[in-house]
């Protein structure tokens, strides 16, 4: 019994107990099954796809001549008061 793991999160412990009770397994078996099935999401791949999409959109805008916003941000504020128009 050298390698013990303690669940210190109340919600995780409750979920493990509930699943063990419902499935007729021990908490250790439930946790082991969950760990065997766990696959982390690949965030880097999704981020790279998002970056590529933004670059594509920027290239398309440049081809159409859209380099600057149509309405400058200053036009949205009153020069005298500095408040939005």
Backbone bond lengths (Angstrom), bond angles and torsions (degrees), N, CA, C in turn:
res aa  C-N    CA-C-N  psi(-1)  N-CA   C-N-CA  omega(-1)  CA-C   N-CA-C  phi
1 X - - - 1.459 - - 1.518 110.57 -
2 X 1.291 116.01 36.76 1.454 121.41 -177.94 1.530 111.83 -74.28
3 X 1.327 116.45 -44.24 1.465 121.42 -174.93 1.522 111.37 -93.85
4 X 1.307 117.55 82.71 1.452 121.33 178.62 1.518 109.68 -105.79
5 X 1.315 115.36 145.83 1.452 122.17 175.87 1.513 107.27 -119.99
6 X 1.307 116.03 132.75 1.465 120.94 179.57 1.523 108.81 -110.12
7 X 1.317 115.90 131.37 1.459 120.76 177.89 1.523 107.12 -86.38
8 X 1.321 115.92 113.42 1.459 120.52 -175.49 1.533 113.07 -102.68
9 X 1.311 115.92 1.47 1.452 120.92 177.88 1.525 107.95 -101.31
10 X 1.318 117.31 123.58 1.462 121.66 -174.79 1.529 112.58 -59.66
11 X 1.327 116.68 -43.19 1.461 119.83 -178.92 1.527 110.60 -66.07
12 X 1.332 117.10 -43.89 1.465 120.83 179.63 1.527 110.69 -62.61
13 X 1.320 116.91 -41.75 1.464 121.06 179.76 1.530 110.59 -64.10
14 X 1.332 116.51 -43.13 1.459 120.89 179.37 1.525 111.58 -63.97
15 X 1.335 116.23 -43.05 1.462 120.14 178.44 1.528 110.65 -63.20
16 X 1.325 117.15 -42.39 1.465 120.67 179.67 1.526 110.71 -63.41
17 X 1.333 116.90 -42.78 1.466 120.08 178.39 1.525 111.15 -63.70
18 X 1.324 116.42 -43.94 1.466 120.99 -179.40 1.524 110.89 -62.90
19 X 1.337 116.49 -46.72 1.468 119.42 179.63 1.521 111.38 -64.33
20 X 1.318 116.74 -38.02 1.467 119.86 178.48 1.527 110.32 -63.75
21 X 1.326 116.06 -43.92 1.465 120.83 -179.92 1.525 110.55 -63.99
22 X 1.329 117.04 -44.22 1.466 121.61 -177.67 1.524 112.55 -68.58
23 X 1.323 116.41 -34.83 1.464 119.71 -175.58 1.526 113.45 -94.40
24 X 1.344 117.08 -11.41 1.459 120.16 -177.68 1.518 112.83 76.08
25 X 1.326 116.17 16.37 1.462 121.16 178.72 1.520 109.36 -102.59
26 X 1.320 115.86 170.92 1.460 119.79 173.89 1.527 108.39 -82.90
27 X 1.311 116.40 163.52 1.463 120.53 177.12 1.521 109.54 -60.19
28 X 1.315 117.06 -40.30 1.476 120.80 179.04 1.523 110.85 -59.87
29 X 1.320 117.55 -41.97 1.464 120.62 179.66 1.524 111.45 -66.27
30 X 1.327 115.96 -39.76 1.469 120.40 178.93 1.526 110.05 -63.61
31 X 1.319 116.37 -46.41 1.463 120.36 -179.72 1.520 110.30 -64.56
32 X 1.324 117.72 -43.08 1.459 121.69 179.55 1.527 110.98 -62.09
33 X 1.335 117.94 -43.53 1.469 121.11 176.58 1.524 110.95 -59.80
34 X 1.323 115.83 -44.53 1.472 120.02 -179.12 1.525 110.76 -63.47
35 X 1.315 117.27 -42.24 1.461 120.44 179.72 1.520 111.78 -67.06
36 X 1.304 117.54 -36.05 1.462 120.59 178.22 1.528 111.58 -67.13
37 X 1.325 117.25 -32.14 1.463 121.23 -178.06 1.521 112.89 -87.60
38 X 1.307 117.70 -16.07 1.464 121.49 -174.57 1.521 111.59 -68.12
39 X 1.309 115.80 131.42 1.459 122.41 173.54 1.523 107.46 -133.75
40 X 1.329 117.54 117.48 1.461 118.85 -178.91 1.525 111.19 -66.01
41 X 1.323 114.63 149.02 1.459 119.96 177.61 1.516 109.33 -72.83
42 X 1.298 115.29 149.04 1.461 119.68 178.01 1.521 108.97 -94.38
43 X 1.299 115.77 94.48 1.463 120.34 -178.68 1.518 112.03 -74.27
44 X 1.314 117.47 -36.08 1.461 120.50 -177.29 1.517 111.11 -60.55
45 X 1.329 117.60 -40.60 1.451 121.41 -179.11 1.528 110.35 -65.41
46 X 1.322 116.54 -44.14 1.462 119.75 179.53 1.528 110.16 -64.49
47 X 1.324 116.75 -39.03 1.461 120.71 179.62 1.525 110.24 -64.54
48 X 1.319 117.38 -43.36 1.464 120.98 179.15 1.522 111.25 -62.50
49 X 1.334 116.55 -38.92 1.467 119.66 178.01 1.528 110.47 -64.80
50 X 1.324 115.96 -40.68 1.464 120.64 -179.75 1.535 110.26 -65.10
51 X 1.325 117.13 -42.01 1.462 121.38 178.72 1.520 110.16 -63.22
52 X 1.328 116.52 -43.68 1.462 120.58 179.27 1.526 110.88 -61.72
53 X 1.330 117.42 -39.54 1.466 121.13 179.40 1.526 110.99 -65.13
54 X 1.345 117.17 -44.04 1.467 120.77 178.45 1.522 110.84 -62.26
55 X 1.318 116.92 -41.34 1.467 119.86 178.79 1.522 110.77 -63.68
56 X 1.323 116.40 -40.36 1.459 120.43 177.61 1.529 110.34 -61.48
57 X 1.321 117.12 -44.76 1.468 120.76 179.34 1.524 111.45 -62.97
58 X 1.328 116.87 -40.33 1.461 120.10 178.23 1.528 111.37 -64.73
59 X 1.336 117.12 -41.36 1.468 120.57 177.31 1.532 110.81 -60.78
60 X 1.327 116.41 -42.18 1.465 120.48 179.13 1.525 110.93 -63.76
61 X 1.322 116.63 -40.81 1.465 120.03 177.87 1.528 111.06 -62.94
62 X 1.321 116.28 -42.01 1.476 119.62 179.52 1.523 110.93 -63.27
63 X 1.329 117.08 -39.87 1.469 120.87 179.03 1.522 111.17 -62.46
64 X 1.337 116.27 -34.98 1.465 120.54 179.62 1.517 112.23 -84.52
65 X 1.320 117.15 -2.07 1.457 120.55 178.14 1.517 113.75 85.96
66 X 1.306 117.73 14.43 1.464 120.94 179.00 1.520 107.87 -92.59
67 X 1.317 115.67 89.19 1.464 120.03 -178.75 1.530 111.18 -102.12
68 X 1.313 116.33 -28.42 1.458 121.07 -176.18 1.527 109.03 -126.37
69 X 1.325 117.20 153.96 1.469 118.03 176.29 1.523 110.57 -59.66
70 X 1.301 115.68 147.47 1.459 119.78 -178.95 1.521 112.02 -66.91
71 X 1.327 117.48 -35.31 1.447 121.94 179.26 1.526 108.48 -118.76
72 X 1.330 117.83 117.26 1.457 118.64 178.71 1.531 110.69 -64.95
73 X 1.297 116.76 147.05 1.467 122.23 -177.19 1.532 111.53 -59.05
74 X 1.315 116.42 -32.27 1.476 120.29 -179.72 1.526 111.90 -62.30
75 X 1.333 116.76 -28.45 1.463 120.77 -178.57 1.523 111.75 -69.50
76 X 1.303 118.26 -14.86 1.460 121.37 -179.09 1.521 113.10 -86.94
77 X 1.340 117.08 -4.20 1.466 121.54 -177.36 1.514 110.85 -123.10
78 X 1.320 116.15 145.20 1.450 122.71 175.66 1.525 108.61 -73.48
79 X 1.336 117.19 128.54 1.464 120.61 -177.27 1.519 112.10 -65.91
80 X 1.305 117.47 -34.32 1.471 120.67 -176.21 1.533 111.67 -75.05
81 X 1.323 117.71 -41.40 1.456 120.04 -174.27 1.521 113.21 -103.15
82 X 1.328 117.34 -22.67 1.455 120.91 -176.46 1.512 113.26 78.43
83 X 1.330 116.32 5.23 1.468 121.22 179.54 1.516 110.54 -91.94
84 X 1.321 116.50 157.32 1.474 118.87 177.33 1.507 111.10 -60.66
85 X 1.329 115.12 145.46 1.461 121.58 -178.48 1.507 109.92 -79.41
